[in-house]
Amino acid sequence: MLKRKTVLGLVGSAMALMAYPTDAWAACDTATYAELSAFANRVEAHFNPNGGTQLAIVRKQPNGQFCEIMRNYGFAVSASDVTTHSTAISTMAFDIPMPIASVSKVITAARVAEVLDAYNISPSTSIAAYIPSSWWSSRGPGLEYITFHQLLKHTSGMPTGTAWNSVSAFNNWFTAGCDADPVSGVCLDSGSYAYNAMGYVLLQVLIANMTTNLPQEASDLGQSEVYTSGHLLDTYVRDNYLGWEAAYSGCLHTLSRKPFAYPNGAVSTTAGVQLGPDWSTGCGTGGFALTAYDTAKFFSRLYAGDILSPAAVDMVFETGYGIDVSSTTIGGTPHVRKGGMLPVSGSLNYNSWGFFFKDYPGTALVLSTNMETGTGSQAIIEAWDETKLCADGVPAEKLGDEMWGCPGSVTYPNKATLCGSETHVCTPDEWEDRRGAEAPDHIYWTDHGSTELGFFGTSGSCSARYLTDSPAGTTCGNSGNSPMRICSGNSDAEGNACNWTGCKYQTSSSANYWGGCIGNPTAGALCCANRPCADGSVEQYFSSDMVGCAGTVSYANRESLCGYRMHVCTAEEWNANRGVASPGHIYWVDNGASDLGYTGSGSNNCAAKATPTGTGCGDIDGAGKSKRPMRVCSGNSDAEGNSCTWTGCTYENETTPNFFGGCASNPSAGALCCYD
């Protein structure tokens, strides 16, 4: 039996038995509290307080304390009142659990990751050896090729089914097994996305069978293995992960199958949704009834590495086990998220969300609402960006493609102080390239770099030109600290001024709100998103440090595909950051001073090796390097029209292929981009 790990950082107290106040801020430092509070305010603005909603945002700070921001949007309502939000059934408080729904899958995945890591079992291992032997009368074809990874990622081909907690349902599936490829042995339906609860219930059974005497445990409880495994998961997680933080027992796996966490006299409502006479709290597959606060605290500790080993944490947050989506916010913060949904009435659903922000380890948002959110996750992303795009958290003025105006009145050297952590001061070219139809309402600086952006012409017939242009612009004076800028008019609400307006940029034929400049020392700032890929579209997320930016450029132009503060990854960075993900496109890597050639005789019998050990790929540039070196290949071709003549190559002296290939007659690719 696996030895239980000690949970670090838990506070042994009765805190979880208390009703938490609207804002528990004592452990927050000033800056963190201001940031998270602004975020909570923006979330609240998106999710109008129409009743029955809990919000908790938790971040573990460098001093080890947890900054906690909680919001209570009013009262709980029944399913029949959800559409009108008119009848208060009971006052919403933080000692009422939320319908966690499928967000509970992250908790299940965390336990699975812990066991696999402790036993040194690869997620790609077959589940066949760990299934209770009493569960099948005969094995179906290909059953041994179904892996933990496939269950965790919903790609096992398991049927959705309605009797997901029935032993017979699993037995029937095991008997059918999967159709396996006769050569590779991999299930032919592997990779099919069939989101269902059955896979995560089976994972609970597998873990219980690996770490306990499951048949005896089931006999002692007088329940089936399915029920018992869920009960054991509930007990283990609460004892080892949650400690004193969680006041509530689970609902699906308590012996009475009824939650007992409600205050005396409470009406049968679960954080706003009355799901039936059995008082089901909508715990989801994991079987957990937790408050938004307890859930967020658990996820924050999990993400911060207090509960699991780094390898197990990576299984959840990097590989995405139990997670639905890995993406970036509009402003560029990588995040992973998990959603859960329970039907209420008609098209109305109860939604629960868990968001984990990668640039801020230990930051978790948990939101539950009985509102039909529809684009709820997008609303959370927008709320995050609204507190990050401008440094002061004031909602920014959207002016184009991932470009915002941050009002203020600062000197040119201080322009960057107005942009938030997810943005940088836009260059003049970014303004020209990204601007939409919106007219600015304020006056803004751009960042012209090392050469001053002066003026050319006369009032009413003017342009913004660099002092090095031909014809050259004239300095605006003030030691170069009053350059031309973006003008909403001759003045704005912040007291900034533009003597000239309606100017063009360099040789452009149309005016684009340029103006200024002599005697105009202050402005706000135009801020652009720090997007990982230059075109704003990230095709693949391999880890929090590496993304794939699809494209069709030459090796010499590979950097053009990477965004702000990004560089083309080296081959070593690809090997270190890829995890288990496969490339979906063909990508350049950066070979530095060497030339990445090849050895071998063809696909699956080759290696990418730096010259002179490797043979150069030809088509030499002026520096004596190949214009088409070996690169990372998704196959012989990709959707952008790039090609790899050879595939399945190793790298240098490694023995396992890592998707290297190329190279002769293969002149273009996208780029793998890593954070600086």
C-alpha positions in Angstrom: 0.0 0.0 0.0 1.3 3.4 -0.9 2.5 5.4 2.0 0.6 8.7 2.4 2.6 11.8 1.9 2.8 14.6 4.4 0.9 17.7 3.4 3.0 20.8 3.9 1.7 24.2 4.9 -1.7 23.3 6.3 -3.0 25.3 9.2 -4.2 22.9 11.9 -7.2 24.8 13.1 -11.0 24.9 13.0 -11.0 27.7 10.5 -12.9 25.8 8.0 -15.9 25.5 10.4 -16.3 29.3 10.3 -18.4 31.3 7.9 -15.8 33.4 6.0 -16.2 37.2 5.6 -16.6 38.8 2.3 -12.9 39.8 2.2 -10.4 37.8 4.2 -7.4 40.1 3.5 -5.2 39.9 6.6 -2.5 37.7 5.0 -2.3 39.7 1.8 0.5 42.1 1.1 -0.7 45.5 -0.1 0.2 45.0 -3.8 -1.3 41.5 -4.0 -4.5 42.5 -2.3 -4.9 45.5 -4.6 -4.4 43.4 -7.7 -6.6 40.5 -6.7 -9.3 42.8 -5.3 -9.4 44.7 -8.6 -9.6 41.3 -10.4 -12.6 40.3 -8.2 -14.2 43.6 -8.9 -13.9 43.1 -12.7 -15.2 39.5 -12.4 -18.2 40.9 -10.4 -18.8 43.4 -13.2 -19.0 40.6 -15.8 -21.1 38.3 -13.6 -23.8 40.6 -12.5 -24.8 39.8 -8.9 -28.1 38.1 -9.8 -27.9 35.6 -6.9 -26.5 32.3 -6.0 -22.8 32.9 -6.9 -19.6 32.2 -5.0 -16.2 33.6 -6.0 -12.8 32.9 -4.4 -9.4 34.0 -5.7 -6.4 32.6 -3.8 -2.7 33.3 -4.3 0.2 31.9 -2.4 2.6 34.8 -1.8 6.4 34.6 -1.5 6.2 34.7 2.3 4.2 31.5 2.3 0.9 33.2 3.3 -2.2 32.9 1.2 -3.9 36.0 -0.1 -7.6 35.4 -0.2 -10.3 37.5 -1.9 -13.9 36.2 -1.7 -17.1 37.6 -3.0 -20.7 36.7 -2.2 -23.1 37.8 -4.8 -26.2 37.8 -2.7 -28.7 35.0 -2.2 -29.4 31.4 -3.4 -32.4 30.8 -5.6 -34.2 27.7 -6.7 -34.1 26.3 -10.2 -37.6 27.6 -10.8 -36.5 31.1 -9.8 -33.2 31.2 -11.6 -34.6 32.9 -14.7 -36.2 35.7 -12.7 -33.7 36.0 -9.8 -36.5 37.2 -7.6 -37.0 34.7 -4.7 -34.5 34.4 -2.0 -34.6 30.9 -0.5 -31.7 31.2 1.9 -28.8 33.7 2.4 -25.7 32.6 0.5 -22.8 32.2 2.9 -19.3 30.7 2.6 -20.3 27.7 4.7 -22.6 26.4 1.9 -20.9 24.1 -0.6 -21.0 24.9 -4.3 -21.9 22.4 -7.0 -18.3 21.7 -8.0 -19.4 19.5 -11.0 -16.6 18.3 -13.2 -14.1 20.6 -11.6 -13.7 17.7 -9.2 -11.8 15.9 -12.0 -8.8 18.0 -11.2 -8.8 16.5 -7.7 -9.1 13.0 -9.1 -6.2 13.7 -11.5 -4.0 15.0 -8.7 -4.4 11.8 -6.8 -3.7 9.7 -9.9 -0.6 11.8 -10.6 0.6 11.3 -7.0 0.3 7.5 -7.2 1.9 7.2 -10.7 4.8 9.4 -9.6 5.3 7.5 -6.3 5.3 4.1 -8.0 7.4 5.5 -10.9 4.7 4.4 -13.4 4.5 6.2 -16.7 1.1 7.6 -17.7 1.5 5.7 -21.0 1.4 2.4 -19.0 -1.5 0.1 -19.8 -4.3 0.0 -17.2 -4.9 -3.7 -17.8 -2.7 -5.0 -14.9 -4.5 -2.7 -12.4 -8.1 -3.5 -13.1 -9.8 -5.7 -10.4 -9.7 -9.2 -11.8 -13.3 -9.7 -10.9 -14.4 -7.1 -13.4 -14.4 -9.1 -16.6 -15.2 -12.6 -17.8 -12.9 -12.2 -20.8 -10.6 -9.5 -22.1 -11.5 -7.7 -25.2 -9.1 -7.1 -28.1 -6.6 -4.3 -27.5 -7.6 -3.8 -23.8 -4.0 -3.9 -22.7 -3.3 -0.8 -24.9 -5.6 1.5 -23.0 -3.5 3.7 -20.8 -3.7 6.0 -17.8 -2.9 8.9 -20.2 -5.9 8.1 -22.4 -8.3 8.0 -19.4 -6.9 11.2 -18.0 -7.3 13.0 -21.4 -10.6 11.4 -22.4 -9.1 9.8 -25.4 -9.6 6.1 -24.5 -12.6 5.7 -26.8 -14.6 4.7 -23.7 -18.3 5.1 -24.4 -20.1 7.9 -22.6 -22.8 5.7 -21.1 -25.4 6.6 -18.6 -24.7 3.8 -16.0 -21.2 5.2 -15.4 -21.1 3.8 -11.8 -22.1 0.3 -12.8 -19.5 -2.5 -12.7 -21.4 -4.2 -15.5 -20.9 -1.1 -17.7 -17.2 -1.4 -17.3 -17.2 -5.1 -17.7 -19.0 -4.8 -21.0 -16.5 -2.3 -22.2 -13.5 -4.4 -21.1 -15.0 -7.4 -23.0 -15.3 -5.3 -26.1 -11.9 -3.7 -25.6 -10.7 -1.7 -28.5 -9.7 -2.4 -32.1 -6.0 -2.4 -32.0 -3.7 -1.6 -35.0 -2.1 -4.9 -35.9 1.4 -3.3 -36.2 1.6 -0.7 -33.4 -1.0 -2.3 -31.1 -2.4 1.2 -30.4 -6.2 1.5 -30.1 -7.6 2.7 -33.4 -9.9 5.0 -31.5 -7.1 6.4 -29.4 -7.2 10.2 -29.7 -10.9 10.3 -30.1 -12.4 12.9 -27.7 -15.4 11.4 -25.9 -15.8 13.4 -22.8 -17.5 11.4 -20.1 -17.5 10.6 -16.4 -16.8 6.9 -16.8 -13.1 7.3 -17.3 -12.6 9.3 -14.1 -14.7 6.8 -12.1 -12.5 4.0 -13.5 -9.4 6.0 -12.5 -10.7 6.1 -8.9 -11.1 2.3 -9.0 -7.6 1.8 -10.5 -6.0 3.9 -7.8 -7.9 2.2 -5.0 -7.0 -1.2 -6.4 -3.3 -0.1 -6.6 -3.1 1.3 -3.1 -5.5 -0.7 -0.9 -7.0 -4.1 -0.6 -10.0 -3.0 -2.6 -12.1 -6.2 -2.4 -11.8 -6.3 1.4 -12.5 -2.5 1.7 -15.6 -3.0 -0.5 -16.7 -5.9 1.7 -16.2 -3.9 4.9 -18.2 -1.1 3.6 -20.9 -3.4 2.1 -20.7 -1.5 -1.2 -19.5 -2.2 -4.7 -15.9 -1.5 -5.8 -17.0 1.5 -7.7 -18.7 3.1 -4.7 -15.9 2.1 -2.3 -13.2 3.5 -4.5 -14.9 6.9 -4.6 -15.3 6.8 -0.8 -11.6 6.0 -0.4 -10.7 8.8 -2.7 -12.8 11.2 -0.7 -11.3 10.1 2.6 -7.7 10.2 1.3 -8.0 13.7 -0.3 -9.6 15.2 2.8 -7.1 13.6 5.2 -4.0 14.4 3.1 -4.7 17.3 0.8 -7.3 19.4 2.5 -6.8 18.8 6.2 -8.6 21.4 8.3 -9.4 23.5 5.3 -12.4 21.6 4.2 -15.5 21.6 6.4 -17.6 19.3 4.2 -17.7 15.7 3.4 -18.4 14.5 -0.1 -21.9 13.7 -1.2 -21.7 10.9 -3.8 -19.5 8.7 -1.6 -20.8 9.4 1.9 -22.5 6.2 3.3 -25.8 8.0 3.5 -25.3 9.4 0.0 -26.8 12.6 1.4 -24.7 15.7 2.2 -24.8 16.8 5.8 -23.0 20.1 5.5 -26.0 22.4 5.4 -26.8 24.7 8.3 -29.8 23.7 10.5 -33.1 24.5 8.8 -31.5 25.2 5.4 -33.8 24.7 2.5 -32.7 22.0 0.0 -30.7 24.2 -2.2 -27.1 23.9 -3.3 -25.5 27.3 -3.7 -28.4 28.4 -5.8 -29.6 25.3 -7.5 -32.2 23.0 -6.2 -31.3 19.7 -7.9 -33.9 17.4 -6.4 -35.4 15.9 -3.3 -32.2 13.9 -2.6 -30.3 17.1 -1.9 -27.7 16.1 -4.4 -25.0 18.8 -4.3 -23.8 18.2 -7.8 -20.4 17.1 -6.7 -19.3 15.8 -10.1 -17.4 12.6 -10.7 -14.9 13.2 -7.9 -17.7 13.3 -5.3 -16.7 16.5 -3.5 -18.9 19.2 -2.0 -16.7 22.1 -1.2 -17.1 25.9 -0.9 -15.6 28.1 -3.5 -13.0 29.2 -0.9 -12.0 25.6 0.1 -11.7 24.6 -3.6 -9.6 27.6 -4.4 -7.3 27.1 -1.4 -6.8 23.5 -2.4 -6.0 24.4 -6.0 -3.6 27.1 -4.9 -1.7 24.8 -2.7 -1.7 22.1 -5.4 -0.4 24.6 -8.0 2.2 26.0 -5.6 3.7 22.6 -5.0 2.7 22.2 -1.3 0.8 19.0 -1.8 2.4 16.9 -4.6 5.9 16.4 -5.9 7.0 18.7 -8.8 6.6 15.8 -11.2 3.0 15.1 -10.1 2.2 18.8 -10.3 3.5 18.9 -13.9 1.3 15.9 -14.8 -1.8 18.0 -13.8 -0.9 21.5 -14.9 1.6 21.0 -17.8 0.3 17.7 -19.3 -3.2 18.9 -18.6 -4.6 15.8 -16.7 -8.0 16.8 -15.4 -7.8 20.1 -17.2 -9.9 21.2 -20.2 -8.0 24.0 -21.8 -4.5 25.4 -21.9 -4.3 28.8 -23.4 -3.3 32.4 -22.8 -5.3 35.5 -21.8 -5.8 38.3 -24.3 -2.8 40.0 -22.7 -0.6 36.9 -22.9 -0.7 35.2 -19.4 -0.7 31.4 -19.9 -3.3 29.6 -18.0 -5.1 26.3 -17.7 -8.7 25.9 -16.7 -11.4 23.4 -15.9 -15.1 23.9 -16.3 -18.1 22.1 -14.9 -21.8 22.3 -15.8 -25.0 21.0 -14.3 -28.4 21.4 -16.1 -30.9 23.4 -14.2 -34.0 24.0 -16.4 -34.4 24.3 -20.1 -31.2 25.7 -21.6 -30.2 27.2 -18.3 -27.1 25.6 -16.7 -25.2 25.9 -13.4 -21.6 26.6 -14.2 -18.5 26.1 -12.1 -15.0 27.3 -13.1 -11.4 26.8 -11.9 -8.7 29.0 -13.5 -5.0 28.6 -12.8 -2.6 31.4 -14.0 0.8 30.1 -14.9 2.7 33.4 -14.7 1.5 33.6 -11.1 2.1 30.2 -9.5 -0.3 29.5 -6.7 -3.0 31.7 -8.1 -6.4 30.0 -8.5 -9.8 31.4 -9.2 -12.9 29.3 -8.5 -16.3 30.7 -9.5 -19.7 29.0 -9.2 -22.8 30.6 -10.6 -26.3 29.6 -11.3 -26.3 32.1 -14.2 -26.3 30.7 -17.8 -22.8 32.1 -18.5 -22.4 30.8 -22.1 -19.1 32.6 -22.6 -18.3 32.5 -18.9 -14.6 31.5 -19.4 -14.1 34.4 -21.8 -15.7 36.8 -19.3 -13.1 35.6 -16.7 -10.3 36.1 -19.2 -11.5 39.6 -20.0 -11.8 40.4 -16.3 -8.2 39.3 -15.8 -7.0 41.4 -18.7 -8.9 44.4 -17.5 -6.7 44.4 -14.4 -3.5 43.6 -16.2 -3.5 45.7 -19.3 -3.0 49.0 -17.5 -0.8 49.2 -14.5 -3.5 50.9 -12.3 -6.2 48.3 -13.0 -8.4 50.9 -14.6 -10.3 49.4 -17.6 -8.3 50.1 -20.8 -9.6 51.7 -23.9 -9.6 49.1 -26.7 -8.1 50.5 -29.9 -7.4 47.6 -32.1 -5.9 44.1 -32.4 -4.7 43.4 -28.8 -3.9 47.1 -28.3 -5.3 49.3 -25.6 -5.0 52.9 -24.5 -4.1 53.4 -20.8 -5.0 57.0 -19.8 -2.6 59.0 -17.7 -0.4 62.1 -17.6 3.2 61.1 -17.4 6.4 62.2 -19.2 7.8 60.2 -22.1 10.5 58.5 -20.0 7.8 57.2 -17.6 5.4 55.9 -20.3 5.9 52.2 -19.4 4.7 52.8 -15.9 1.1 53.0 -17.3 1.2 49.6 -19.0 0.3 46.5 -17.0 2.3 43.3 -16.6 0.7 41.8 -19.7 1.5 44.7 -22.1 4.3 46.9 -23.3 4.3 50.4 -24.8 3.4 49.9 -28.5 5.7 51.0 -31.2 4.5 53.4 -33.9 4.5 50.5 -36.4 2.3 48.5 -34.0 -0.2 51.3 -33.8 -0.3 51.5 -37.6 -0.6 47.7 -38.0 -3.1 47.0 -35.2 -5.4 49.9 -35.1 -9.1 49.2 -35.8 -11.9 51.6 -36.5 -11.9 53.0 -33.0 -10.9 56.6 -32.5 -8.8 57.3 -29.3 -10.5 59.2 -26.5 -7.2 60.2 -24.9 -3.7 61.3 -25.8 -1.1 58.5 -25.8 2.7 57.9 -26.1 4.1 55.3 -28.3 7.7 53.9 -28.0 9.8 55.1 -30.9 13.0 53.3 -29.7 16.4 54.9 -29.9 15.5 57.4 -32.6 13.3 60.4 -31.8 10.0 60.7 -33.7 9.8 64.3 -34.7 7.6 66.4 -36.9 7.5 67.3 -40.6 5.5 69.9 -42.4 3.1 72.6 -41.1 -0.1 72.6 -39.1 -2.8 71.0 -41.1 -0.2 69.3 -43.4 2.0 67.4 -41.2 3.5 64.0 -40.5 5.4 62.2 -37.7 8.9 61.3 -39.0 12.0 60.0 -37.4 15.0 62.3 -37.3 16.8 59.8 -39.5 14.1 59.6 -42.2 14.5 61.2 -45.6 13.2 63.8 -45.6 14.1 64.0 -41.9 11.8 65.0 -39.1 12.5 67.9 -36.8 13.0 67.4 -33.1 10.2 68.4 -30.8 12.7 69.6 -28.2 12.7 68.9 -24.5 15.8 66.7 -25.0 13.7 64.4 -27.2 11.2 63.8 -24.4 8.2 65.4 -26.2 8.0 63.3 -29.4 4.9 63.0 -31.7 2.2 60.9 -30.2 -1.4 59.6 -30.7 -3.9 62.5 -30.2 -7.7 62.4 -29.6 -7.8 66.1 -30.1 -6.0 69.2 -28.8 -6.5 68.1 -25.2 -7.9 65.3 -23.1 -9.5 64.7 -19.7 -6.1 64.1 -18.1 -4.8 67.6 -19.1 -2.5 66.4 -21.9 -2.2 68.5 -25.0 -1.5 68.2 -28.8 -0.7 71.4 -30.6 -1.0 69.7 -33.9 -3.5 67.0 -34.8 -4.5 65.1 -37.9 -0.9 64.2 -38.9 0.2 61.2 -40.9 2.9 58.7 -40.1 6.0 58.9 -42.2 4.9 58.6 -45.9 1.5 57.2 -45.2 -1.3 58.7 -47.3 -3.9 58.9 -44.5 -4.0 60.7 -41.2 -4.0 58.3 -38.3 -4.4 60.5 -35.2 -0.7 61.5 -35.0 0.1 64.9 -33.5 1.9 66.9 -30.9 4.6 68.0 -30.1 6.5 71.2 -29.0 5.4 72.1 -25.4 3.4 68.9 -25.0 5.4 67.1 -22.2 2.8 64.5 -21.0 0.5 61.8 -22.2 -1.0 58.4 -21.4 0.4 55.3 -23.0 -0.6 53.0 -25.9 -0.1 49.4 -24.7 0.1 46.3 -26.8 -0.3 42.6 -25.6 2.8 40.6 -24.9 1.6 37.8 -27.2 3.8 34.7 -27.6 3.3 34.5 -31.4 3.7 37.6 -33.5 0.4 37.2 -35.2 -1.5 36.7 -31.9 -2.5 33.1 -32.8 -0.8 30.4 -30.8 -1.1 27.0 -32.5 0.2 24.8 -29.7 1.1 25.1 -26.0 3.8 22.6 -25.1 4.5 24.0 -21.7 4.4 27.2 -19.8 7.7 28.1 -21.4 7.3 27.0 -25.0 4.7 27.5 -27.7 4.4 26.5 -31.4 3.9 29.4 -33.9 2.8 28.0 -37.2 3.9 29.7 -40.4 5.8 29.4 -43.6 9.1 31.4 -43.3 12.7 30.8 -44.2 15.2 29.8 -41.5 16.6 33.3 -41.7 13.2 34.8 -40.8 12.3 32.4 -38.0 12.3 35.1 -35.3 9.6 37.0 -37.2 7.0 34.4 -36.0 7.8 34.8 -32.2 6.1 37.6 -30.2 7.2 40.0 -27.6 10.0 38.9 -25.3 10.1 35.5 -27.0 13.0 33.8 -28.9 13.2 30.8 -31.2 13.8 27.8 -29.0 17.0 25.8 -29.3 16.9 22.1 -29.9 17.8 21.6 -26.3 14.9 23.7 -25.1 12.5 21.6 -27.3 13.8 18.4 -25.6 13.5 19.9 -22.2 10.1 21.5 -22.5 8.1 19.3 -24.8 6.7 16.9 -22.2 4.6 14.2 -23.9 3.1 16.5 -26.5 3.6 15.9 -30.3 4.0 18.7 -32.7 1.0 19.6 -34.9 3.1 21.6 -37.4 6.6 21.8 -38.7 8.8 24.2 -36.7 12.3 25.7 -36.9 14.5 25.6 -33.9 17.5 27.9 -33.4 20.8 26.2 -34.0 23.0 29.1 -32.8 26.5 29.2 -34.2 26.3 25.6 -35.4 24.6 24.2 -38.5 22.1 21.4 -37.7 22.7 18.7 -40.3 22.0 15.0 -40.4 23.4 11.5 -40.1 21.7 8.3 -41.2 20.0 6.9 -44.3 16.3 7.9 -44.1 13.3 8.3 -42.0 13.3 6.4 -38.6 17.0 5.7 -39.2 18.5 9.2 -38.8 19.7 11.9 -36.4 19.9 15.6 -36.3 23.5 16.5 -35.6 25.5 19.6 -35.7 28.1 19.9 -38.4 30.9 18.8 -39.0 29.7 15.6 -37.3 26.5 15.8 -39.3 26.2 16.3 -43.0 25.0 19.8 -43.9 21.5 20.1 -45.6 22.8 22.3 -48.4 21.6 25.6 -49.8 24.4 27.6 -48.0 24.0 31.3 -47.1 26.7 34.0 -47.1 27.8 32.9 -43.6 28.4 29.4 -44.7 25.3 28.0 -43.0 22.4 26.0 -44.5 19.1 27.8 -45.2 17.2 24.6 -44.5 18.7 22.8 -41.4 17.0 20.0 -39.6 13.9 21.0 -37.7 11.0 19.6 -35.6 8.5 17.7 -37.8 4.8 16.8 -37.3 5.1 14.5 -40.4 6.1 14.8 -44.0 3.9 17.9 -44.4 1.7 20.3 -42.5 -1.3 22.5 -43.1 0.9 25.5 -44.0 2.6 23.6 -46.9 5.9 23.0 -45.1 7.6 19.6 -45.7 10.0 17.2 -44.0 11.6 14.7 -46.4 12.8 12.6 -43.4 11.0 12.1 -40.1 11.4 10.1 -36.9 15.0 11.3 -36.3 16.8 11.5 -33.0 18.8 14.4 -31.7 22.6 14.2 -31.4 23.4 11.1 -29.4 20.0 10.5 -28.0 18.4 7.1 -28.7 14.7 8.1 -28.7 13.2 9.9 -31.7 12.0 13.4 -30.7 10.3 14.5 -34.0 13.4 15.8 -35.7 13.6 15.7 -39.5 14.0 17.6 -42.7 16.1 18.7 -44.5 17.1 18.8 -48.3 14.5 20.7 -50.4 12.6 21.8 -47.2 13.1 25.6 -47.2 10.3 26.7 -44.9 8.7 26.1 -41.5 7.0 27.7 -38.5 8.9 28.4 -35.3 9.1 27.0 -31.7 9.1 30.1 -29.5 10.3 30.2 -25.8 10.0 33.0 -23.2 13.1 35.1 -22.8 
